[in-house]
Amino acid sequence: MTTALITGSTAGIGAAFARRLAADGHNLVLVARDTKRLREQATELHDRHGVEAEVLTADLATERGIGSVEERLGDKRSPVDLLVNNAGFGHKGAYLDVPMADELTMLKVHCEAVLRLTTAATRVMRDRGRGGVVNVASVAAFVPRGTYGASKAWVVQFTQGAARDLAGSGVRLMALCPGFVRTEFHERAGMGTDNIPKWMWLDADKLVTAALADLHRGRTLSVPDPRYKALMGVVKLTPRALLGGVSSKAGRKYGPKH
Ligand SMILES: NC(=O)c1ccc[n+]([C@@H]2O[C@H](COP(=O)([O-])OP(=O)(O)OC[C@H]3O[C@@H](n4cnc5c(N)ncnc54)[C@H](OP(=O)(O)O)[C@@H]3O)[C@@H](O)[C@H]2O)c1
């Protein structure tokens, strides 16, 4: 039996990964900040699928939280076969409307935690000659979309570069780039979603099925829906100035100055 560690497992895309991986018979290490919710999730997945589900409460915006997950990933007696770096959040508002402390928290969760957890996991995986890492980025990585998009662009670049360096080691890395997914993300950030057309919304369970198929195929980048694959094709051909005008507004609530 293999073990998967998922950060941000209690809601949205992370919860969909947990459901799918448990259904496929993987033991789980579930990571988020809310211990009660983690315990309920672990019990439910264990009862439904008969897998072991460990709970690891950690705030990935803190040194202590990142350190505790690094330690678990470095435990060679109970190795992790698949790491899903999924925990993340959005900001309400455009650049200069967001407090610097919140910007730095985003960099800590989206970049520093992803770097450190990927490194802790892949060191052990490389020694074992097998393993996989899915780093959840976003299609926002490819368009001008504030500091959120910038942090996700870092995730894509980092993941594809590390995948290249580890090619032939048996360790696979993939950046997953979803479009809009119905989760708690927008509500938590206090973002309005009225201006997002219905056809742009993706289902988290279908997204995860497509993502795991892409990982299995050895892709280092996954944009797992035909609608967004087509959109990304258009993005490549569109001047960035024009792109910025559209992409920076969709799904973001602006402050009074905008
Ligand atoms: N939804 C979208 O439209 C969309 C699109 C593209 C990419 N994404 C990306 O997908 C990932 C998952 O987002 P989602 O939409 O599933 O969001 P979500 O429904 O809000 O879930 C976020 C999860 O992350 C955990 N989390 C948040 N901050 C954390 C922290 N500091 N430390 C540990 N865990 C933390 C939350 O649990 P606790 O609160 O208990 O910690 C929760 O389990 C994110 O990286 C996001 O950027 C989302």
The ligand as an SDF file (V2000), in Angstrom:
LIG
                    3D

 48 52  0  0  0  0  0  0  0  0999 V2000
  -10.7890   27.2160   -6.5340 N   0  0  0  0  0  0  0  0  0  0  0  0
  -10.2050   27.7070   -7.6250 C   0  0  0  0  0  0  0  0  0  0  0  0
  -10.8900   28.3390   -8.4960 O   0  0  0  0  0  0  0  0  0  0  0  0
   -8.7290   27.4930   -7.8640 C   0  0  0  0  0  0  0  0  0  0  0  0
   -8.2390   27.7000   -9.1610 C   0  0  0  0  0  0  0  0  0  0  0  0
   -6.8940   27.4950   -9.4240 C   0  0  0  0  0  0  0  0  0  0  0  0
   -6.0470   27.0900   -8.4100 C   0  0  0  0  0  0  0  0  0  0  0  0
   -6.5400   26.9000   -7.1520 N   0  0  0  0  0  0  0  0  0  0  0  0
   -5.5870   26.4710   -6.1140 C   0  0  0  0  0  0  0  0  0  0  0  0
   -6.0180   25.2300   -5.5880 O   0  0  0  0  0  0  0  0  0  0  0  0
   -5.5400   25.0640   -4.2580 C   0  0  0  0  0  0  0  0  0  0  0  0
   -6.6890   24.6160   -3.3640 C   0  0  0  0  0  0  0  0  0  0  0  0
   -7.6680   25.6390   -3.3690 O   0  0  0  0  0  0  0  0  0  0  0  0
   -9.2260   25.3470   -3.1360 P   0  0  0  0  0  0  0  0  0  0  0  0
   -9.9370   26.0770   -4.2030 O   0  0  0  0  0  0  0  0  0  0  0  0
   -9.4830   23.9180   -2.9400 O   0  0  0  0  0  0  0  0  0  0  0  0
   -9.4190   26.1710   -1.7730 O   0  0  0  0  0  0  0  0  0  0  0  0
  -10.2940   25.8980   -0.4580 P   0  0  0  0  0  0  0  0  0  0  0  0
  -11.5490   25.1700   -0.7900 O   0  0  0  0  0  0  0  0  0  0  0  0
  -10.4070   27.2240    0.2200 O   0  0  0  0  0  0  0  0  0  0  0  0
   -9.3670   24.9260    0.4210 O   0  0  0  0  0  0  0  0  0  0  0  0
   -8.1380   25.3690    0.9050 C   0  0  0  0  0  0  0  0  0  0  0  0
   -7.4980   24.2920    1.7850 C   0  0  0  0  0  0  0  0  0  0  0  0
   -6.1960   24.7410    2.1750 O   0  0  0  0  0  0  0  0  0  0  0  0
   -6.0860   24.7310    3.6020 C   0  0  0  0  0  0  0  0  0  0  0  0
   -5.2160   25.8400    3.9880 N   0  0  0  0  0  0  0  0  0  0  0  0
   -5.3700   27.1550    3.7060 C   0  0  0  0  0  0  0  0  0  0  0  0
   -4.3760   27.8730    4.2660 N   0  0  0  0  0  0  0  0  0  0  0  0
   -3.5670   26.9820    4.8980 C   0  0  0  0  0  0  0  0  0  0  0  0
   -2.3920   27.1150    5.6900 C   0  0  0  0  0  0  0  0  0  0  0  0
   -1.8610   28.3200    5.9670 N   0  0  0  0  0  0  0  0  0  0  0  0
   -1.8100   25.9900    6.1750 N   0  0  0  0  0  0  0  0  0  0  0  0
   -2.3630   24.7720    5.9420 C   0  0  0  0  0  0  0  0  0  0  0  0
   -3.4740   24.5950    5.2210 N   0  0  0  0  0  0  0  0  0  0  0  0
   -4.0880   25.6850    4.7150 C   0  0  0  0  0  0  0  0  0  0  0  0
   -7.5400   24.8350    4.1030 C   0  0  0  0  0  0  0  0  0  0  0  0
   -7.7590   24.2450    5.3750 O   0  0  0  0  0  0  0  0  0  0  0  0
   -7.6080   25.0450    6.8040 P   0  0  0  0  0  0  0  0  0  0  0  0
   -8.3400   26.3350    6.6600 O   0  0  0  0  0  0  0  0  0  0  0  0
   -8.1630   24.1240    7.8390 O   0  0  0  0  0  0  0  0  0  0  0  0
   -6.1330   25.2290    6.9890 O   0  0  0  0  0  0  0  0  0  0  0  0
   -8.2700   24.0100    3.0520 C   0  0  0  0  0  0  0  0  0  0  0  0
   -8.1630   22.6330    3.3610 O   0  0  0  0  0  0  0  0  0  0  0  0
   -4.9200   26.4100   -3.8700 C   0  0  0  0  0  0  0  0  0  0  0  0
   -3.5110   26.3260   -3.9830 O   0  0  0  0  0  0  0  0  0  0  0  0
   -5.4830   27.3820   -4.9020 C   0  0  0  0  0  0  0  0  0  0  0  0
   -4.6210   28.4740   -5.1160 O   0  0  0  0  0  0  0  0  0  0  0  0
   -7.8660   27.0800   -6.8490 C   0  0  0  0  0  0  0  0  0  0  0  0
  1  2  1  0
  2  3  2  0
  2  4  1  0
  4  5  1  0
  4 48  2  0
  5  6  2  0
  6  7  1  0
  7  8  2  0
  8  9  1  0
  8 48  1  0
  9 10  1  0
  9 46  1  0
 10 11  1  0
 11 12  1  0
 11 44  1  0
 12 13  1  0
 13 14  1  0
 14 15  2  0
 14 16  1  0
 14 17  1  0
 17 18  1  0
 18 19  2  0
 18 20  1  0
 18 21  1  0
 21 22  1  0
 22 23  1  0
 23 24  1  0
 23 42  1  0
 24 25  1  0
 25 26  1  0
 25 36  1  0
 26 27  1  0
 26 35  1  0
 27 28  2  0
 28 29  1  0
 29 30  1  0
 29 35  2  0
 30 31  1  0
 30 32  2  0
 32 33  1  0
 33 34  2  0
 34 35  1  0
 36 37  1  0
 36 42  1  0
 37 38  1  0
 38 39  2  0
 38 40  1  0
 38 41  1  0
 42 43  1  0
 44 45  1  0
 44 46  1  0
 46 47  1  0
M  CHG  2   8   1  16  -1
M  END
$$$$
